[in-house]
Amino acid sequence: MQVMERLIEAGFRPIAIPPYESALCMRKGECVAALAPVPNAGMKLLAPPSYLVDGNFSVKLKRGNGEIFVWKKRALAATPERVRELESFKKEIQEILESPPKQ
């Protein structure tokens, strides 16, 4: 519960994303992560955080000379701003998940 409180305090919000109904998906900005509880230990990432494309998890792929975030046939350029946003999101969520419980 403390992990959830820290995530909410940091501006993360729960989001429902099919087919991840059994996971806790947390969004901040245009980034998302799927989390699962760890017995007596808080939460863990189920997969690497991702950039949202049409409200869904995307994958980052190389295309030509650049990179894109893709979900099905929809693609967004992996601009430096988007990549920075995702890296910042990854760092922040990892720090929260790894922080020791408050006594």
C-alpha positions in Angstrom: 0.0 0.0 0.0 2.9 2.3 0.7 4.2 1.9 -2.8 0.8 2.9 -4.2 0.7 5.9 -2.0 4.2 7.0 -3.1 3.3 6.5 -6.8 0.1 8.6 -6.4 2.0 11.3 -4.5 4.5 11.4 -7.3 1.8 12.0 -9.9 1.3 8.5 -11.3 -2.3 7.5 -12.0 -3.9 4.1 -12.5 -5.1 3.3 -16.0 -6.9 0.2 -17.5 -5.3 -1.2 -20.6 -6.7 -4.4 -22.2 -5.4 -7.1 -22.0 -3.6 -6.1 -18.8 -6.6 -6.1 -16.5 -4.9 -8.4 -14.0 -1.9 -6.0 -13.7 -1.8 -2.6 -12.1 -1.0 -0.2 -14.9 0.3 3.2 -13.8 0.5 6.2 -16.1 2.3 9.5 -15.9 2.3 11.8 -18.8 2.4 9.6 -21.9 4.3 6.8 -20.3 2.9 3.6 -18.6 4.2 0.7 -16.6 2.5 -2.6 -15.7 3.0 -3.6 -12.0 2.3 -6.7 -10.0 2.4 -7.2 -6.2 5.2 -9.0 -4.6 4.2 -10.9 -1.5 5.4 -9.0 1.6 7.6 -6.8 -0.6 5.6 -4.2 -2.5 5.4 -4.1 -6.3 7.5 -5.0 -9.2 7.6 -4.2 -12.9 6.0 -6.9 -15.1 7.7 -5.5 -18.3 9.8 -2.5 -19.1 7.9 0.8 -19.0 6.5 2.0 -22.4 5.3 5.0 -24.3 1.6 5.2 -24.8 0.3 5.0 -28.4 -3.5 5.4 -28.7 -3.8 4.4 -25.0 -1.8 1.2 -25.4 1.6 -0.1 -24.7 4.0 0.5 -27.6 7.3 -1.0 -28.6 10.3 1.1 -29.7 11.6 0.0 -33.1 14.3 1.2 -35.5 12.9 2.5 -38.7 15.2 3.9 -41.4 17.6 6.3 -39.7 15.5 6.8 -36.6 13.3 5.1 -34.1 9.5 4.9 -33.6 7.0 3.9 -30.9 4.5 1.4 -32.5 1.2 -0.1 -31.5 -0.4 -2.2 -34.2 -0.3 0.1 -37.3 -0.1 3.3 -35.4 3.4 4.8 -35.0 4.9 7.9 -33.3 8.4 9.2 -33.9 10.7 8.5 -30.9 11.6 12.2 -30.7 14.3 13.2 -28.2 11.6 14.7 -26.0 9.6 11.4 -25.9 12.7 9.4 -25.3 13.6 11.7 -22.4 10.1 11.5 -21.0 10.2 7.7 -21.0 13.7 7.5 -19.5 12.7 9.9 -16.7 9.5 7.8 -16.1 11.6 4.6 -15.9 14.0 6.2 -13.4 11.3 7.6 -11.2 9.1 4.5 -11.1 12.2 2.3 -10.4 13.3 4.6 -7.5 9.8 4.4 -6.0 9.6 0.6 -6.3 13.0 0.2 -4.8 12.7 2.6 -1.9 12.5 1.0 1.5 9.1 0.9 3.3 8.5 3.7 5.8 8.6 2.6 9.4 
